[in-house]
Amino acid sequence: MKLNEGAVDRILRIVVGLAILSLVFVGPQTPWAWLGVIPLLTGIVGFCPLYALLGINTCGAPRPKG
């Protein structure tokens, strides 16, 4: 698996995932909040299968050595 998420994208996914997941324990306590695991895991791993399918890559371009 090749990384296809940039640093900002990963941080946002982790924050959003934790926020959604927190709704399992506080707030409306809905089971739908378990869907917050998806952005959390993709943010931690750095790979999004949907990005790969659509050909999206938010990682910065590799810098030439020199």
C-alpha positions in Angstrom: 0.0 0.0 0.0 1.4 3.3 -1.1 0.5 6.4 1.0 -2.0 8.7 -0.8 -2.9 11.1 2.0 -0.9 14.3 2.9 -0.2 15.4 6.4 -3.1 17.9 6.6 -5.5 15.4 5.2 -4.4 12.7 7.7 -4.7 15.1 10.6 -8.2 16.2 9.6 -9.3 12.6 9.1 -8.1 11.7 12.6 -9.7 14.7 14.2 -13.0 14.2 12.4 -12.9 10.4 13.0 -12.5 11.0 16.8 -15.2 13.6 16.8 -17.7 11.3 15.1 -16.6 8.3 17.2 -17.1 10.3 20.4 -20.9 10.4 19.6 -21.0 6.8 20.6 -20.3 7.7 24.2 -21.7 11.3 24.5 -24.4 13.3 22.8 -27.1 11.3 20.9 -25.3 8.0 21.5 -26.1 6.7 18.1 -24.6 3.5 16.7 -24.1 5.3 13.4 -21.2 7.1 15.1 -19.1 3.9 14.8 -18.6 5.0 11.2 -16.1 7.4 12.6 -13.7 4.5 12.7 -13.3 4.7 8.9 -11.8 8.2 8.7 -9.8 7.5 11.9 -8.2 4.4 10.5 -7.5 5.9 7.0 -5.9 8.9 8.7 -3.7 6.7 10.9 -2.7 4.4 8.1 -2.3 7.2 5.5 -4.0 5.2 2.7 -7.6 5.8 1.5 -9.0 3.1 -0.8 -11.5 5.5 -2.3 -8.6 7.9 -3.2 -6.8 5.0 -4.9 -9.9 4.1 -6.9 -10.4 7.7 -8.0 -6.7 8.4 -8.6 -6.5 11.1 -6.0 -3.2 11.7 -4.1 -2.9 14.5 -1.5 0.7 13.7 -0.7 3.2 16.4 -1.8 5.2 15.7 -4.9 8.6 14.0 -4.1 11.4 16.6 -3.9 14.4 15.9 -6.1 17.6 15.1 -4.3 20.4 17.4 -5.0 
